[in-house]
Amino acid sequence: MSETVGDHLLKRLREWGVEQVFAYPGDGINGIVAAFGKADNEPRFVQARHEEMAAFEAVGYAKFSGHVGVCMATSGPGAIHLLNGLYDAKLDHVPVVAIVGQTARSAMGGSYQQEVDLQPLFKDVASEYLVEVNVAEQLPNALDRAIRTALAKRAPTAVIIPNDLQEEPYSPPKHAFKHVPSSPPGFPHPVVIPPEDELGRAADILNEGEKVAILIGQGARNAAAEVREIAELTGAGVAKALLGKDVLPDDLPYVTGSIGLLGTRPSYEMMQDCDTLLIVGSNFPYSQFLPEYGKARAIQIDIDGSMIGMRYPTEVNLVGEAKGTLRALLPMVRRKADRAWREKIEKNVASWWETVEQQAMVEADPVNPMRVVHELSQRIPENAIVTADSGSSTNWYARNLRMRGRMRGTLSGTLATMGPGVPYAIGAKFAFPDRPVIALEGDGAMQMNGMAELLTIQRYHHLWADPRLVVCVFHNNDLNQVTWELRAMGGAPKFEESQSLPEFSYAEFARSLGFEAVAVDSPDQLGPAWDRVLSADRPALLDVRCDPEVPPIPPHATLEQIKSTTEAMLKGDRDAWHVLVEGLKTKAQELLPNR
């Protein structure tokens, strides 16, 4: 039997080391689906419940593994469904390749069923590389460029293959005019380092500064040791953008935690008081949480010159890979003898963690959502991977979860889309089948699509050496983040028709699928429940009844936000009294002296 284009596509993916393709079938990719069968399912076809989930799973796999994630869908509606996950990859700079089917070439332009003009559709999301393969000889170079570009640009790319071409015999490129050959699979990783004079200027600024603050993002992940060294030399504290939450552990006394609306008080205060700012591998967009303009001298290190100097008036911009750049910079930086600034930061950090614990222990009706993550932090394995969804639960991931050991964590950082928490966790398990994974989910995201992906977990968990994948649902029957945004930013009361969610037992549903499932409705059950699901011999779900009126108040809430929330209460929010009481109880923990 001759090799088809579909057969060669899978062969080339295997040569690139691709072990799974997250996908959903359809007749636009029938030729490729048939090739999976002939190839004994190598790479593995991982069937999601929806194409959007397949894209999210590829993003999660790529975020945690550092390798390219591959997703696949049929033409028309299947291709359209991929877009949200691919935009998540684009905005968070993640290498993903989408392989998409298309109507047969002979039918194109004939208003055929499921025919969508895919090139304009994908032009923005796959702007770094988008190609339609129309002859067999074109395939290897097109696929290779898609993978290399995704890795080089840290971006999604797309390859469109008409369904009739997939079934045609494959013929390799010839040594002929207008035939493009392709080199063997492989991607070199260049180390880019700025010029020595620019490094010297940056070192001068750091040496002259008395109160140095460091902000790190996901771009600093390969430079954790170097960030620690430069923090030690300069006496700096280190704040973390959310995508960089796992770059340094939170048990380092000078790590101030997250920054921004979901951030910590020590991070906020450090940025307000510093006179020097070093930004490493972060494009954190909220400049109101950085030092006031003109108050601090700033340096930024980033591999992407197009993204540098955008968020703060930086005096020196170092375009280079974080690890290599910091290694070249370190010998030029002098150790500061005066450690008063560092001591102040460490004191604030220690006080903050005491406050966070006290806030988690505040009584609520029935369970304080902060305590859910607090109890997890006491027990989570040091090699665990954590995914967080978008919603109020993201606040507790950002502030209450203490990273330590080799823990990893991520979420939809820039797009902040709802729904990736569970599919990210599935992608993580395929990247690291020997590590436990925990997904932190609001019940809104769970009802949106997380419940369906429990079926995907059940289907594939036998492949994982460590079967532990724990989904924790913050069950409050409210689209809680939007409710609080209405109150704090719009001064509007909760609109029940928009915000209230249908009641559902996530534990019973998970149990029906064969999960270990625990329902919790009182705070004293939380610790034992976490112990149970973290020691389970199969996937598990924790269904926690949380109080929706525990406010995700930033530690630096403005008077205007507090005023708007109060006005919303007075306009007829049915939970007004409970909201105000819980808010005062929580905020009081920051004002009371630590015990």
Secondary structure as UniProt FT lines:
FT   HELIX           5..15
FT   TURN            16..17
FT   STRAND          20..23
FT   HELIX           27..29
FT   HELIX           30..38
FT   TURN            39..41
FT   STRAND          44..47
FT   HELIX           51..65
FT   STRAND          69..73
FT   HELIX           77..81
FT   HELIX           83..92
FT   STRAND          96..102
FT   HELIX           105..107
FT   TURN            108..109
FT   TURN            113..114
FT   HELIX           118..122
FT   TURN            123..128
FT   STRAND          130..132
FT   HELIX           136..138
FT   HELIX           139..153
FT   STRAND          156..162
FT   HELIX           163..166
FT   TURN            177..178
FT   HELIX           196..208
FT   STRAND          212..216
FT   HELIX           218..223
FT   HELIX           224..234
FT   STRAND          237..240
FT   HELIX           242..244
FT   TURN            245..247
FT   TURN            250..251
FT   TURN            253..254
FT   STRAND          255..258
FT   TURN            261..262
FT   HELIX           265..273
FT   STRAND          276..280
FT   HELIX           287..289
FT   TURN            293..295
FT   STRAND          297..302
FT   HELIX           305..307
FT   TURN            308..309
FT   STRAND          316..319
FT   HELIX           322..329
FT   HELIX           330..332
FT   HELIX           340..360
FT   HELIX           369..379
FT   TURN            382..383
FT   STRAND          385..388
FT   HELIX           393..400
FT   TURN            405..406
FT   STRAND          408..410
FT   HELIX           421..431
FT   TURN            433..434
FT   STRAND          437..442
FT   HELIX           443..445
FT   HELIX           446..450
FT   HELIX           451..460
FT   HELIX           461..463
FT   STRAND          469..475
FT   HELIX           480..490
FT   HELIX           496..499
FT   HELIX           506..512
FT   TURN            513..514
FT   STRAND          516..520
FT   HELIX           523..525
FT   HELIX           526..534
FT   STRAND          540..546
FT   TURN            548..549
FT   TURN            555..556
FT   HELIX           559..570
FT   TURN            571..572
FT   TURN            574..575
FT   HELIX           576..591
//
